[in-house]
Amino acid sequence: MEEKYVINCPRCGRVEGLVADSSEEPGESPEAETLIEEDVVRTPAGPAIRMRCPRCGQWVKPDRVHPA
């Protein structure tokens, strides 16, 4: 099941999208145009989460994403 979120993208402004539930089976994820991807990256301060705007593809900090 997907959860609806709003991302405040510096390029696109307010963009609504879906964040896929990690327990979903492959192939059940939402369409790419509405999918807000989440990724964990390594930084000098340790692991950090980033989110991807479904409209332009820019990665942003998770504090710019909130439930719709």
Sequence and secondary structure as in RCSB ss.txt:
>XXXX:A:sequence
MEEKYVINCPRCGRVEGLVADSSEEPGESPEAETLIEEDVVRTPAGPAIRMRCPRCGQWVKPDRVHPA
>XXXX:A:secstr
  EEEEEEETTTEEEEEEE  TTS TT S  TTTB EEEEEEETTEEEEEEE TTT  EE GGGEEE 
